[in-house]
Amino acid sequence: MQLDAPLGLLLAVAGFLLQYFMRQFSKVPERFYHLAAVVLCLGVYLLSTPTWNEGTWREVTIRAISWLAEKVPAVWGGTFIGSNVAKANAAANPGSEARSLLVPVTDSK
């Protein structure tokens, strides 16, 4: 079963949601954001890889780390998209305090 094509989209959506729910708050330390991105990716890996636990623990660990190194940037890309959508929303409504609840103005680092 080949899931690579929809996984990129799923990870980008996860990053967008991470931007919306966590990164918009300036008091959240940067390390927690990166930890959340890795945990999201690990969850997607476990859900999308039916044979993730086959092999020795070393093989499983190497496969997981390799997969994460390749896929975590897709989550960061989703946060980039979320941040840009929020900035465009703020630019479209200058001086307006009433902004869309769906697209908050983010305090992205």
C-alpha positions as CSV (number, residue, x, y, z in Angstrom):
1,M,0.0,0.0,0.0
2,Q,1.5,3.3,-1.1
3,L,0.6,6.3,1.0
4,D,3.4,8.8,0.2
5,A,1.3,11.2,-1.9
6,P,-1.5,11.8,0.6
7,L,1.0,11.8,3.5
8,G,2.7,15.0,2.3
9,L,-0.7,16.7,2.3
10,L,-1.7,15.2,5.7
11,L,1.6,16.4,7.2
12,A,1.1,19.9,5.8
13,V,-2.4,20.1,7.2
14,A,-1.0,18.9,10.6
15,G,1.5,21.7,10.4
16,F,-1.3,24.2,9.6
17,L,-3.2,23.0,12.6
18,L,-0.1,23.2,14.7
19,Q,0.3,26.8,13.6
20,Y,-3.3,27.6,14.5
21,F,-3.5,25.9,17.9
22,M,0.1,26.3,19.3
23,R,2.4,28.6,17.4
24,Q,0.1,31.6,17.4
25,F,0.8,32.1,21.1
26,S,4.1,33.9,21.7
27,K,4.5,32.4,25.2
28,V,5.0,28.9,23.9
29,P,8.7,28.2,23.8
30,E,10.1,27.3,20.4
31,R,11.4,23.9,21.6
32,F,7.8,22.8,22.4
33,Y,6.7,23.7,18.9
34,H,9.5,21.5,17.4
35,L,8.8,18.7,19.8
36,A,5.1,18.8,18.8
37,A,6.1,18.7,15.1
38,V,8.1,15.6,15.7
39,V,5.4,13.9,17.8
40,L,2.8,14.7,15.1
41,C,5.1,13.1,12.5
42,L,5.7,10.1,14.7
43,G,2.0,9.6,15.1
44,V,1.5,9.8,11.3
45,Y,4.3,7.3,10.9
46,L,2.8,4.8,13.3
47,L,-0.6,5.2,11.6
48,S,0.6,5.0,8.1
49,T,3.3,2.3,8.3
50,P,1.7,-1.1,8.9
51,T,5.0,-2.9,9.3
52,W,6.7,-0.3,11.5
53,N,7.5,-2.9,14.2
54,E,9.0,-5.6,12.0
55,G,12.7,-6.3,12.5
56,T,15.1,-5.7,15.3
57,W,14.8,-2.7,17.5
58,R,17.8,-1.1,15.7
59,E,16.2,-1.5,12.3
60,V,12.9,-0.1,13.5
61,T,14.6,2.9,15.1
62,I,16.7,3.6,12.0
63,R,13.6,3.4,9.7
64,A,11.6,5.7,12.0
65,I,14.4,8.3,12.3
66,S,15.0,8.2,8.5
67,W,11.2,8.7,7.9
68,L,11.0,11.5,10.4
69,A,14.0,13.3,9.0
70,E,12.3,13.3,5.5
71,K,8.8,14.2,6.7
72,V,9.1,16.7,9.5
73,P,9.8,19.5,7.0
74,A,6.3,19.0,5.6
75,V,4.9,19.9,9.0
76,W,7.1,23.0,9.1
77,G,5.8,23.9,5.6
78,G,2.3,23.7,6.9
79,T,3.0,26.1,9.6
80,F,4.6,28.4,7.0
81,I,1.4,28.3,5.0
82,G,-0.7,28.9,8.1
83,S,1.4,31.9,9.0
84,N,1.2,33.4,5.5
85,V,-2.6,32.9,5.4
86,A,-2.9,34.7,8.7
87,K,-0.6,37.6,7.6
88,A,-2.6,38.0,4.4
89,N,-5.8,38.1,6.4
90,A,-4.4,40.8,8.6
91,A,-3.2,42.8,5.6
92,A,-6.6,42.5,4.0
93,N,-8.2,44.0,7.1
94,P,-5.9,46.7,8.3
95,G,-6.9,48.3,11.6
96,S,-9.7,46.0,12.0
97,E,-10.0,44.3,15.4
98,A,-12.6,41.8,14.1
99,R,-10.6,39.1,12.3
100,S,-11.6,35.7,11.3
101,L,-11.6,33.2,14.1
102,L,-10.5,30.6,11.6
103,V,-7.3,32.4,10.7
104,P,-5.8,34.1,13.7
105,V,-3.0,36.6,13.4
106,T,0.0,34.5,14.3
107,D,3.0,35.4,16.3
108,S,5.2,33.0,14.3
109,K,8.9,33.1,15.1
